[in-house]
Amino acid sequence: MQNMAEAGMKAIARAVRRRRKALKFSQTDLARLAGTSRLFVSKVEAGKPSPRLDLLVAVLSALGLGLRLVEARSPLEVADDVSGE
């Protein structure tokens, strides 16, 4: 079972890959537009976690995408999931 962070990264990965291909960009094209490396774009598309939120936002912005935070569950429910209760 995926945790919330993994599920979120997989959803971002799918959205980035889908949008990049729809715009007919290569990973190198996207990296150049976003000011990052092709390797970073590849990792984003693979759903790898990244401590560089600024670069992730730059990639999304280059594709005309953005992040929107929504409260999905209460913090107590998340804490219960993490602790295994």
MARBA-167218 format. One line per 2 residues: number of its first residue (from 1); their letters; for each residue x, y, z of N, C-alpha, C. Coordinates in steps of 0.001 Angstrom, whole numbers. Example, Ala and Ser with C-alpha at 12.3 -4.5 7.8 and 13.67 -1.06 7.14 Angstrom:
MARBA-167218
1	AS	13190/-5690/7800/12300/-4500/7800/13200/-3300/7800; 12850/-2250/7080/13670/-1060/7140/12900/30/7870
//
This chain:
MARBA-167218
1	MQ	826/-1180/0/0/0/0/876/1252/0; 575/2197/-886/1342/3429/-974/955/4385/143
3	NM	1942/5141/629/1581/6197/1562/1145/7415/750; 666/8431/1432/124/9605/746/1183/10318/-86
5	AE	2420/10398/418/3486/11078/-319/3784/10342/-1626; 3882/9016/-1566/4149/8233/-2774/3021/8376/-3781
7	AG	1795/8322/-3310/640/8467/-4198/634/9842/-4848; 985/10863/-4073/1048/12223/-4618/2113/12362/-5683
9	MK	3290/11795/-5430/4373/11876/-6424/4010/11112/-7694; 3336/9977/-7560/2916/9219/-8738/1899/10014/-9558
11	AI	992/10713/-8879/10/11537/-9594/689/12689/-10320; 1675/13315/-9670/2428/14387/-10325/3192/13823/-11513
13	AR	3797/12666/-11332/4560/12031/-12413/3685/11805/-13647; 2500/11255/-13431/1586/11005/-14556/1186/12306/-15243
15	AV	883/13329/-14457/447/14612/-15022/1563/15267/-15825; 2788/15235/-15302/3926/15846/-16009/4190/15110/-17310
17	RR	4249/13790/-17262/4525/13003/-18466/3440/13217/-19519; 2175/13173/-19093/1061/13343/-20016/1117/14719/-20691
19	RR	1335/15767/-19897/1358/17131/-20431/2580/17351/-21330; 3736/16833/-20926/4946/16981/-21738/4757/16349/-23111
21	KA	4195/15156/-23121/3975/14469/-24398/2918/15179/-25239; 1884/15705/-24599/842/16434/-25329/1415/17683/-25987
23	LK	2392/18305/-25341/3039/19496/-25892/4179/19147/-26850; 4429/17840/-26995/5482/17321/-27872/6873/17831/-27476
25	FS	7090/17918/-26154/8398/18288/-25623/9169/17019/-25310; 10470/17059/-25554/11333/15994/-25026/11633/16346/-23566
27	QT	12187/15395/-22846/12581/15701/-21473/13640/16797/-21467; 14510/16805/-22454/15544/17835/-22565/14921/19205/-22823
29	DL	13919/19241/-23704/13214/20509/-23962/12617/21060/-22675; 11933/20198/-21941/11282/20617/-20712/12307/21076/-19683
31	AR	13391/20346/-19567/14443/20719/-18624/14997/22105/-18950; 15221/22360/-20210/15737/23665/-20633/14750/24777/-20277
33	LA	13467/24558/-20570/12436/25557/-20255/12313/25815/-18757; 12481/24763/-17966/12311/24865/-16519/13589/25279/-15798
35	GT	14704/25296/-16516/15968/25658/-15892/16516/24579/-14979; 16317/23335/-15378/16806/22211/-14581/17457/21192/-15511
37	SR	17765/20024/-15022/18416/19003/-15839/17402/17985/-16377; 17797/17294/-17443/16954/16234/-17981/16809/15122/-16945
39	LF	17859/14877/-16171/17801/13843/-15131/16727/14182/-14095; 16616/15461/-13709/15584/15843/-12752/14197/15584/-13336
41	VS	13986/15960/-14601/12693/15725/-15252/12396/14228/-15282; 13398/13435/-15601/13229/11981/-15629/12812/11453/-14262
43	KV	13436/11956/-13209/13085/11514/-11856/11664/11930/-11485; 11269/13136/-11878/9894/13578/-11607/8916/12642/-12300
45	EA	9180/12328/-13573/8281/11454/-14332/8273/10026/-13801; 9306/9649/-13095/9363/8313/-12496/8722/8301/-11110
47	GK	8294/9476/-10626/7653/9551/-9320/8622/9503/-8159; 9897/9803/-8433/10899/9793/-7361/10705/11014/-6468
49	PS	10831/10842/-5168/10708/11985/-4268/11827/12983/-4518; 11540/14235/-4314/12533/15273/-4537/12463/16315/-3429
51	PR	13615/16645/-2858/13618/17703/-1863/13590/19091/-2499; 13672/19160/-3825/13741/20440/-4526/12372/20843/-5046
53	LD	11548/21313/-4141/10211/21749/-4514/10264/22894/-5512; 11265/23768/-5374/11385/24889/-6301/11568/24411/-7737
55	LL	12350/23355/-7927/12548/22825/-9282/11296/22115/-9782; 10606/21412/-8907/9365/20759/-9293/8347/21803/-9750
57	VA	8244/22888/-9008/7322/23964/-9380/7744/24583/-10719; 9041/24713/-10965/9519/25254/-12246/9133/24342/-13406
59	VL	9258/23029/-13212/8859/22066/-14252/7364/22179/-14518; 6563/22200/-13462/5111/22317/-13630/4761/23623/-14334
61	SA	5403/24695/-13949/5132/26001/-14546/5476/26014/-16037; 6580/25378/-16409/6981/25311/-17823/5948/24570/-18659
63	LG	5174/23707/-18020/4126/22951/-18715/2763/23622/-18596; 2711/24758/-17918/1425/25422/-17714/592/24740/-16645
65	LG	1245/24017/-15746/566/23325/-14651/935/23993/-13334; 199/23688/-12292/504/24217/-10971/94/23235/-9905
67	LR	444/23559/-8688/46/22740/-7542/-1072/23446/-6803; -1994/22665/-6326/-3061/23199/-5486/-3162/22292/-4271
69	LV	-3054/22882/-3125/-3141/22099/-1895/-4579/22081/-1424; -5039/20894/-1123/-6387/20737/-595/-6296/19874/652
71	EA	-7144/20157/1596/-7173/19347/2807/-7979/18095/2509; -7274/16992/2398/-7928/15747/2021/-8481/14999/3232
73	RS	-7725/15009/4315/-8137/14302/5520/-7651/15090/6720; -8207/14774/7857/-7776/15472/9066/-6373/15020/9444
75	PL	-5594/15895/10055/-4252/15512/10505/-4258/14315/11444; -5308/14147/12224/-5374/13000/13136/-5477/11691/12376
77	EV	-6235/11667/11288/-6336/10450/10474/-4996/10108/9850; -4286/11125/9366/-2960/10907/8777/-2018/10376/9831
79	AD	-2027/10961/11029/-1157/10500/12120/-1465/9044/12480; -2728/8652/12473/-3100/7262/12749/-2527/6327/11683
81	DV	-2578/6747/10416/-2022/5938/9330/-521/5739/9516; 171/6808/9852/1616/6750/10016/2001/5881/11200
83	SG	1250/5971/12294/1597/5201/13493/1115/3750/13400; 266/3455/12413/-217/2098/12234/-1408/1723/13083
85	E	-2034/2683/13711/-3176/2384/14584/-4445/2212/13779
//
